[in-house]
Amino acid sequence: MKNQLRIIGGEWKRRQLAFASIERLRPTPDRVRETLFNWLMWDIQNAQVLDICTGSGALSFEALSRGAKHVTMIEPDRTQAQFLKQNIQLLKAENCELKVATAQQALPTLKSSFDLVFLDPPYSLNLWEELAKLADPLITENALIYIEADRELNMLNLPHSWHTIKQTKAGTVRAALYKKVAGR
């Protein structure tokens, strides 16, 4: 069984992409995605992007559609990874790489550095702190980090060098954009 998501801006605006019907897989709501990419409007061009818990691929494909230079996706579910591979082929997105592994397995193997990171794990797994610590060495100074959660963001115990610059709330979804600042 499959679901659909719609890319909301950029080169692939209005394109429909399929994703698997899997428990805990919930794409970032359109309203939140629109807010996020309005925040990133001047920073997305040529960005090296890391999507730690890719899921449906909504954030990765939106970033590519809007001019990201390269996206590294991490998705452990093999069924959903097949949908991601099909969408990559459908869009002819050669500037992305898919790691079929858990974030805990994939992050230590990455050699690139990133200036934009999406951290939106399945809420019930409570992985924000663990994945933030694993990803932090890969994140360049002044990089932007997007966090999405179902709880107050100040409860997530994120690295001290991540400084909140914008935040929003839509229903039960809380989201924020952080900047990695040296010396904090």
VENSULCOR-V257535 format. One record per backbone hydrogen bond with DSSP energy under -0.5 kcal/mol. CO is the residue of the C=O (numbers start at 1). NH is the residue of the N-H. If there is no record, write none. Layout:
# VENSULCOR-V257535
CO_NH, CO_NH
This chain:
# VENSULCOR-V257535
1_21, 3_19, 5_17, 7_14, 10_13, 12_15, 15_7, 17_5, 19_3, 20_22, 22_25, 24_26, 29_33, 30_34, 31_35, 32_36, 33_37, 34_38, 35_39, 36_40, 38_41, 40_43, 40_44, 44_47, 47_49, 47_69, 47_70, 48_115, 48_116, 49_72, 50_52, 50_118, 51_54, 51_74, 54_57, 57_61, 58_62, 59_63, 60_64, 61_65, 62_66, 63_68, 64_67, 65_11, 67_46, 70_49, 71_73, 71_97, 72_51, 73_99, 74_54, 76_78, 77_81, 78_82, 79_83, 80_84, 81_85, 82_86, 83_87, 84_88, 85_89, 86_90, 87_91, 88_92, 88_93, 89_92, 92_94, 95_71, 97_73, 97_99, 98_100, 99_75, 99_101, 102_106, 103_107, 106_109, 106_110, 107_110, 114_140, 115_144, 116_50, 117_119, 117_146, 118_52, 118_120, 119_148, 122_125, 122_126, 123_126, 127_131, 128_132, 129_133, 130_134, 131_135, 132_136, 133_137, 135_138, 135_139, 136_139, 138_114, 140_143, 143_180, 144_117, 145_147, 145_178, 146_119, 147_176, 149_174, 152_155, 153_156, 159_162, 161_163, 161_181, 163_179, 166_177, 168_175, 170_173, 173_170, 174_149, 175_168, 176_147, 177_165, 177_166, 178_145, 179_163, 179_181, 180_142, 181_184
